[in-house]
Amino acid sequence: MLSIKIKYNILRDCFNDFVGLMKETNPAGNLIPSDLYRTKKLVSKLGLTATKIDCCINRYMLYYKDNAAEVICRTCNAPQFKPNLGKQRCPKKDVSYSHLFYLPIIPRL
């Protein structure tokens, strides 16, 4: 269910309505979580923690480990972060153009 939410960028309320409909149409006593919060809570018990890694917008390099301090791609010279337009009013955290999630399998073995 979570993969469908992510794939189609479904809003939380839509997801909750969809799960509610699934819960109503299945037999009584089913174990389907009733909303997004409970679904995430159930998945978190698996112990799989993803690592978020920033990468070049053109997918040439990862800003990870030795390259974590870089802010411009070595190959295409693309910036790592989106322009921060709110610096005058309030400082905002830099937002990367692109990132990936790495799911390490070694701790699970």
N, CA and C of each residue as an Amber inpcrd file, in Angstrom:
protein
   327
   0.8190000  -1.1880000   0.0000000   0.0000000   0.0000000   0.0000000
   0.8660000   1.2570000   0.0000000   1.9590000   1.2300000   0.7700000
   2.8240000   2.4090000   0.8100000   3.5170000   2.6350000  -0.5230000
   3.8530000   1.5530000  -1.2260000   4.5080000   1.7180000  -2.5300000
   3.5700000   2.3920000  -3.5300000   2.2830000   2.0970000  -3.4690000
   1.3070000   2.7520000  -4.3510000   1.1840000   4.2280000  -3.9880000
   1.1930000   4.5290000  -2.6950000   1.1140000   5.9260000  -2.2560000
   2.2920000   6.7250000  -2.8040000   3.4860000   6.1490000  -2.7180000
   4.6870000   6.8430000  -3.1810000   4.7160000   6.9280000  -4.7000000
   4.3740000   5.8460000  -5.3740000   4.4410000   5.8190000  -6.8380000
   3.5240000   6.8580000  -7.4670000   2.3070000   7.0090000  -6.9410000
   1.3330000   7.9210000  -7.5330000   1.1790000   9.2320000  -6.7620000
   2.0500000   9.4470000  -5.7680000   2.0510000  10.6900000  -4.9930000
   0.6560000  10.9870000  -4.4210000   0.0900000   9.9970000  -3.7750000
  -1.2560000  10.1090000  -3.2120000  -1.2010000  10.8960000  -1.9000000
  -2.1410000  11.7930000  -1.7160000  -2.2200000  12.5750000  -0.4880000
  -2.6400000  11.6980000   0.6860000  -2.3140000  12.1510000   1.8870000
  -2.6180000  11.3920000   3.1000000  -4.1100000  11.1140000   3.2400000
  -4.9420000  12.1240000   3.0320000  -6.3930000  11.9330000   3.1800000
  -6.9340000  10.9270000   2.1720000  -6.4330000  10.9820000   0.9510000
  -6.8480000  10.0290000  -0.0820000  -6.4260000   8.6140000   0.3140000
  -5.1920000   8.4890000   0.8150000  -4.6980000   7.1900000   1.2580000
  -5.5750000   6.6490000   2.3850000  -5.8990000   7.5080000   3.3510000
  -6.7410000   7.0770000   4.4760000  -8.1180000   6.6260000   4.0040000
  -8.7030000   7.3500000   3.0410000 -10.0050000   6.9520000   2.4970000
  -9.9100000   5.6130000   1.7730000  -8.8390000   5.4330000   1.0030000
  -8.6310000   4.1880000   0.2650000  -8.4820000   3.0090000   1.2330000
  -7.6810000   3.1960000   2.2750000  -7.4860000   2.1340000   3.2640000
  -8.7880000   1.8500000   4.0070000  -9.5490000   2.9040000   4.3140000
 -10.8440000   2.7090000   4.9700000 -11.7910000   1.8890000   4.1140000
 -11.7950000   2.1550000   2.8130000 -12.6310000   1.3910000   1.8910000
 -12.1920000  -0.0710000   1.8470000 -10.8700000  -0.3050000   1.8090000
 -10.3630000  -1.6810000   1.8150000 -10.7680000  -2.3970000   3.0960000
 -10.6740000  -1.6840000   4.2070000 -11.0170000  -2.2820000   5.5000000
 -12.5020000  -2.6470000   5.5700000 -13.3550000  -1.7840000   5.0080000
 -14.8020000  -2.0490000   5.0130000 -15.1760000  -3.2250000   4.1190000
 -14.4970000  -3.3790000   2.9890000 -14.8670000  -4.4230000   2.0310000
 -14.3000000  -5.7940000   2.3880000 -13.3170000  -5.8480000   3.2680000
 -12.7640000  -7.1300000   3.6880000 -13.5600000  -7.6780000   4.8610000
 -13.4560000  -8.9840000   5.1090000 -14.2060000  -9.5920000   6.2170000
 -13.8440000  -8.9690000   7.5660000 -14.7660000  -9.0720000   8.4970000
 -14.5340000  -8.5360000   9.8450000 -13.3360000  -9.2350000  10.4800000
 -12.6040000  -8.4970000  11.2920000 -11.4370000  -9.0650000  11.9610000
 -10.1690000  -9.0040000  11.1290000 -10.2030000  -8.2950000   9.9900000
  -8.9900000  -8.1950000   9.1730000  -7.9620000  -7.3200000   9.8790000
  -6.7050000  -7.4510000   9.4870000  -5.6100000  -6.7460000  10.1510000
  -5.0790000  -5.5720000   9.3360000  -5.8830000  -5.0410000   8.4370000
  -5.4580000  -3.9020000   7.6240000  -5.4050000  -2.6640000   8.5130000
  -4.2660000  -1.9260000   8.4960000  -4.1860000  -0.6940000   9.2970000
  -5.2470000   0.3020000   8.8450000  -5.7290000   1.1250000   9.7690000
  -6.8540000   2.0060000   9.4600000  -6.4620000   3.3410000   8.8440000
  -5.1850000   3.7280000   8.9130000  -4.7670000   4.9960000   8.3140000
  -3.2610000   4.9800000   8.0390000  -2.7640000   6.0730000   7.4680000
  -1.3500000   6.1670000   7.0920000  -0.4460000   6.0920000   8.3110000
  -0.8190000   6.7460000   9.3850000  -0.0100000   6.7370000  10.6060000
   0.2210000   5.3090000  11.0960000  -0.8530000   4.5260000  11.1830000
  -0.7260000   3.1470000  11.6640000   0.0250000   2.2670000  10.6630000
  -0.1040000   2.5650000   9.3750000   0.6350000   1.8170000   8.3560000
   2.1280000   2.0600000   8.5060000   2.5160000   3.3260000   8.6540000
   3.9350000   3.6500000   8.8350000   4.4750000   3.0580000  10.1350000
   3.6670000   3.0860000  11.1710000   4.0690000   2.5260000  12.4570000
   4.3180000   1.0220000  12.3300000   3.4720000   0.3390000  11.5720000
   3.6190000  -1.0950000  11.3450000   4.8910000  -1.4000000  10.5520000
   5.1520000  -0.6130000   9.5130000   6.3330000  -0.8290000   8.6760000
   7.6090000  -0.5110000   9.4470000   7.5630000   0.4700000  10.3400000
   8.7640000   0.8490000  11.0910000   9.2530000  -0.2840000  11.9910000
   8.3630000  -1.1810000  12.3730000   8.7500000  -2.3100000  13.2200000
   9.6430000  -3.3070000  12.4890000   9.7110000  -3.2050000  11.1680000
  10.5790000  -4.0990000  10.4040000  12.0540000  -3.7850000  10.6400000
  12.3440000  -2.5740000  11.1040000  13.7220000  -2.2060000  11.4050000
  14.5430000  -1.8250000  10.1930000  13.9020000  -1.5720000   9.0780000
  14.6230000  -1.1690000   7.8740000  14.7300000   0.3510000   7.8590000
  15.9310000   0.8560000   8.0310000  16.1220000   2.3000000   8.0170000
  16.8000000   2.6990000   6.7140000  16.2160000   3.6320000   6.0270000
  16.7660000   4.1060000   4.7610000  17.6690000   5.3020000   5.0190000
  18.7280000   5.4100000   4.2190000  19.6400000   6.5420000   4.2820000
  19.3570000   7.4360000   3.0920000  19.1110000   8.7110000   3.3520000
  18.8460000   9.6710000   2.2810000  20.1790000  10.2470000   1.8190000
  20.4590000  10.1340000   0.5220000  21.7130000  10.6190000  -0.0540000
  21.3850000  11.6190000  -1.1470000  21.9630000  12.8170000  -1.0520000
  21.7870000  13.8130000  -2.1030000  22.5900000  13.3930000  -3.3220000
  22.0690000  13.6920000  -4.5150000  22.7870000  13.3690000  -5.7440000
  22.6240000  14.5000000  -6.7500000  23.4430000  14.4520000  -7.7820000
  23.4090000  15.4520000  -8.8480000  22.0620000  15.3740000  -9.5570000
  21.5590000  16.5210000  -9.9920000  20.2660000  16.5540000 -10.6800000
  20.3050000  15.7280000 -11.9630000  21.4960000  15.6040000 -12.5660000
  21.6690000  14.8100000 -13.7870000  22.1520000  13.3960000 -13.4930000
  22.2170000  13.0380000 -12.2170000  22.5810000  11.6890000 -11.7570000
  24.0320000  11.3040000 -12.0660000  24.9360000  12.2950000 -12.0950000
  26.3380000  11.9910000 -12.3650000  27.1150000  11.6140000 -11.1150000
  26.7660000  12.1770000  -9.9670000  27.5300000  11.8700000  -8.7580000
  26.6360000  11.9160000  -7.5260000  27.1270000  11.2530000  -6.4740000
  26.4600000  11.2780000  -5.1800000  27.2470000  12.1940000  -4.2520000
  26.5440000  12.9720000  -3.4660000  27.1800000  13.8040000  -2.4510000
  27.1720000  12.9910000  -1.1590000  28.1090000  12.0650000  -1.0750000
  28.1120000  11.0740000  -0.0060000  29.5430000  10.7760000   0.3920000
  29.7780000  10.5230000   1.6570000  31.0840000  10.2130000   2.2310000
  32.1210000  11.2460000   1.8250000  33.0700000  10.8960000   0.9540000
  34.1530000  11.8160000   0.5880000  33.6440000  13.0520000  -0.1370000
  32.5410000  12.9500000  -0.8360000  31.9990000  14.0680000  -1.6200000
  30.8830000  14.8220000  -0.8980000  30.6750000  14.5550000   0.3750000
  29.5570000  15.1680000   1.1010000  29.6790000  16.6860000   1.2030000
  30.8950000  17.2170000   1.2050000  31.0930000  18.6640000   1.3480000
  30.9720000  19.4060000   0.0170000  30.9420000  18.6900000  -1.0820000
  30.8390000  19.3270000  -2.4040000  29.4640000  19.9740000  -2.5640000
  29.3920000  21.0610000  -3.3220000  28.1040000  21.7000000  -3.5980000
  27.8560000  21.8440000  -5.0960000  28.8550000  21.4880000  -5.9080000
  28.7250000  21.5370000  -7.3690000  29.2120000  20.2060000  -7.9280000
  28.4880000  19.6620000  -8.8950000  28.8440000  18.3820000  -9.5140000
  30.1760000  18.5060000 -10.2410000  31.0360000  17.5220000 -10.0690000
  32.3510000  17.5320000 -10.7220000  32.2480000  17.3130000 -12.2250000
  31.2160000  16.6370000 -12.6780000  31.0850000  16.2910000 -14.0930000
  30.3520000  17.3540000 -14.8950000  29.1910000  17.7720000 -14.4220000
  28.3610000  18.6870000 -15.2170000  28.2560000  20.0970000 -14.6270000
  28.8930000  20.3360000 -13.4850000  28.8940000  21.6420000 -12.8110000
  27.4970000  22.1180000 -12.3990000  26.5790000  21.2140000 -12.2140000
  25.2330000  21.5700000 -11.7490000  25.2760000  21.7760000 -10.2320000
  24.5340000  22.7480000  -9.7170000  24.5200000  22.9610000  -8.2650000
  23.7640000  21.8410000  -7.5510000  24.1630000  21.5900000  -6.3160000
  23.5010000  20.5560000  -5.5250000  22.1770000  21.0520000  -4.9540000
  22.1320000  22.3170000  -4.5440000  20.9690000  22.8400000  -3.8420000
  20.1570000  23.8040000  -4.6890000  18.8620000  23.8560000  -4.4000000
  17.9720000  24.8310000  -5.0310000  18.3020000  26.2100000  -4.4670000
  18.0740000  27.2710000  -5.2460000  18.3410000  28.6190000  -4.7150000
  17.4840000  28.8870000  -3.4810000  18.1120000  29.4380000  -2.4720000
  17.4200000  29.7230000  -1.2150000  16.9220000  31.1570000  -1.2450000
  15.6650000  31.3440000  -1.5880000  15.1040000  32.6790000  -1.7500000
  14.6490000  33.2980000  -0.4350000  14.6060000  32.5420000   0.6270000
  14.0970000  33.0580000   1.8880000  15.1680000  33.5150000   2.8590000
  16.4160000  33.6740000   2.4210000  17.4980000  34.0230000   3.3400000
  17.3310000  35.4040000   3.9550000  16.6870000  36.3340000   3.2440000
  16.5340000  37.6730000   3.8070000  15.5830000  37.6540000   5.0010000
  14.4690000  36.9520000   4.8700000  13.4520000  36.9460000   5.9240000
  13.7840000  35.9610000   7.0380000  14.0450000  34.7370000   6.6640000
  14.3840000  33.7310000   7.6630000  15.2920000  32.6910000   7.0140000
  16.3010000  32.2540000   7.7310000  17.2050000  31.2660000   7.1460000
  16.4930000  29.9240000   6.9670000  16.6420000  29.3600000   5.7790000
  16.0560000  28.0550000   5.4940000  17.1760000  27.0490000   5.2740000
  16.8750000  25.8090000   5.5200000  17.8320000  24.7480000   5.2620000
  17.9550000  24.5630000   3.7560000  19.1760000  24.3130000   3.2830000
  19.3710000  24.0810000   1.8570000  18.6170000  22.8310000   1.4200000
  17.9600000  22.9170000   0.2690000  17.1660000  21.8110000  -0.2580000
  17.8430000  21.2880000  -1.5140000  18.1490000  20.0080000  -1.5170000
  18.8190000  19.3920000  -2.6540000  17.8650000  19.2500000  -3.8360000
  18.4190000  19.3890000  -5.0480000  17.6000000  19.1910000  -6.2420000
  17.1270000  17.7480000  -6.3480000  18.0060000  16.8200000  -6.0080000
  17.6690000  15.4150000  -6.1910000  18.2990000  14.5920000  -5.0710000
  17.6630000  13.5060000  -4.7240000  18.2090000  12.6110000  -3.7180000
  17.7090000  11.1950000  -3.9730000  18.3670000  10.2610000  -3.3320000
  17.9410000   8.8690000  -3.4220000  17.9180000   8.2970000  -2.0200000
  17.2200000   7.2130000  -1.8600000  17.1720000   6.5360000  -0.5780000
  17.8880000   5.2030000  -0.7210000  18.8700000   4.9790000   0.1460000
  19.6590000   3.7610000   0.1440000  19.1950000   2.8940000   1.3030000
  18.8560000   1.6630000   1.0090000  18.3840000   0.7330000   2.0200000
  19.4720000  -0.3140000   2.2580000  20.2950000  -0.1300000   3.2980000
  21.3800000  -1.0850000   3.5390000  20.8320000  -2.4450000   3.9720000
  21.2930000  -3.4890000   3.3120000  20.8070000  -4.8320000   3.6530000
  21.7650000  -5.5660000   4.5810000  22.9860000  -5.0970000   4.7210000
  23.9750000  -5.7790000   5.5550000  23.5070000  -5.9140000   7.0090000
  22.9700000  -4.8550000   7.6480000  22.5240000  -5.0250000   9.0380000
  21.4210000  -6.0740000   9.1980000  20.6570000  -6.3320000   8.1610000
  19.5600000  -7.2980000   8.2400000  20.0430000  -8.7370000   8.1170000
  21.2580000  -8.9410000   7.6020000  21.7430000 -10.3100000   7.3850000
  22.1810000 -10.9810000   8.6390000
